[in-house]
């Protein structure tokens, strides 16, 4: 665990007098960053509960550490080659042609961390009210509405093959995009 330096932010609020709302300085808010590294997923719930007991309610982010990128890339490449070979054979059988490899035109790996896969929305309903004062102008006091977030992982239907289908838990997602170029080989009898 590491506690980062303390920041002190000014806090402002509005004072309403008649038809005028004036923003005023109301105090300071002191913040600390508490960074915790853990390796076992089941510790996360215990950490969150302990933080709540200490009146810490803001979870800013969770970093997912991947230490074996090369092994993951090698596995993805092997699986992608199997897909390419299977498609090559399927096209040859279905179309009655022989395909000759011209070359690999694109090899692109991608990594998406859970923080990149969250979408946000605001869920609320509100009424509509207008208040008019003596000079005919209107004013409205609006309450702040919080955003809610949800996890939106890759859709399996976007890929030819999925090695480890996702469950409910957010995780680091890896992908590979390979594009091969082929030419149709003509038989010697034509």
N, C-alpha and C positions, 0 to 999 in steps of 0.2 A: 504494500500500500504506500502511496505517496500523496502528500497534501501539498498542492501547488500554492503559489503566493496568494495573498488576500487582496481582493479588489474591493473598492468602496465606490458604489455608484450613488449619485444623487437621485432622490425620488421626488416626483412632482405629482400633484393632484389638482383638481379644479375646485374653485370656490365660486358658487353661483350667487349672484346678487341681481335680482330683477331679471333683466333680459341679457345680462352679460355674464359670461363664464371666464374667469381669470385663472390661468395656470400659476400655481404657487409652489415653491420649494417646501417640502414637508419633512425632509430628513434624509438619512443615509441608509443604504442597504449594503451590508457586508457579505461578500461571497467568497467561498473557498472552492477549489477544485480538488476533489478526492478521486485519485486514480487507483483502481484496484485491478490487479492481474490475477486471473484464476484460470485453471486448466480444465476443470470438470464442470460441465453444464449444470449439474444439480446444485452447485454452490451459488449460482446466480440468485435463486429464490431466497436463500438464506441471507445473502448480501443485501438484497432489496428490503427484506424484513428488518434487518439490523439498521439500515439507513432510515427507514420509516420510524423506528423506535427513537432514533436520534433527531427526529423532525427534519430529515432530509428527504424531499419528495421529488426533486428534479433529476431525472435520469437524462443526461445529455446525449450520450452515445455509448455504443458498445463496439469495440474494435475486434474484428475476427482476424486472427493471425494464422496464416498458412505458411508452413515451413518447407513443404515439399512440392514446390511448383513444377520442377522438372519431372518428377514422377507422375504428377497429374497430367502434364502435357504429353508425356510419352503414352500414357493410357488413352488419352483422347485421340492421339494420332493413330494408334493401333486400331481403335474402334472405328474411326473415320475411314481408314483404309479398307476395313471389312465392308463398310457400307458402300464405298466406291466400287469395290470388286463385285459385290452383289448386284448393284445397279448396272454395271457394265455387262454382266452376264444376263440380267433380265432384259435389257435392251437388245442384246444380240439375239437372244431366243425369240423375243416377241416380234422383232422387226426383220429377222433373218439376215443380219449383217454382221460383219466382223469389225470391231472397233480397234483402231491402233492408237496408242497413247502418243500424243504430241508433247505433252508436258504438264506440269503443275503450274497453274497461272496465279492462284491465290492460296496462301496458307495464313489464316488469321485466327489467333487465339484471343479470347476475351474472358475477363473476370468481372463478375458483378458481386459486390458486397451487399449484405442486407440493407445497410443504410441507403444505398442507391435504389433499392426496390420498394421503398415505402411511398405510398401516395397519401395525400391529405385531403380532407374535406371538412366542411362545417355542417353539423347536423343541428338544426334548430328551426323552430317556427316562431314567427313574431306577428303581432298585430300591427295595424297601421293607425297612427294617431297624429293629428296635427293640432297644435295649440296656437291660437292667435292672441296677440296682446293688443293693447289700445291703438297702437299706430299701424296695425294691419300686418305686421311681420309675424312669421311663425318661428317656433323653436322646437327642438326635439332633443331629449336626452336619451342616448342610445347606450345600452349596456354592452360590454365587451363579450364576444363569443369566442370560445376556445375552438381550436382545430383538433380534429381527431385524425389518427393515422392508421393505415392498414397495410399489411405486407402483400405485395403483388409480385410473386416470383415469375420466372420464365414460364411460358405456356409450353407444355410438352409437345403440343401439336405443331409448333414452329420448327421442330427438329426431326431429322430422319431417324435418330436413335437417341435414347436417353439412358445413360448408364446407371444412375441412381435417382429414381423418381423422388421428388420432394415430399416430405410429410408436412406437418403443420409448423414445424420449427424453422425459423429463418436460418439460412446457412449461405456460405459462399458458393456461388454458382460459376462453373467454368464452361466455356463452349469453344468449339473449333469450327471454322468454316474453311472447307477445302473446295477449290474449283479446279477441275481437270479439263484439259482440252483433248479431244479425240478427233480422229479423222476416220472416215469409213474406208476400210480396205476393200478393194475390188478383187473379186475372185479371178483366177487366171483363165477361167472358161468364158468370161464375157468379152 
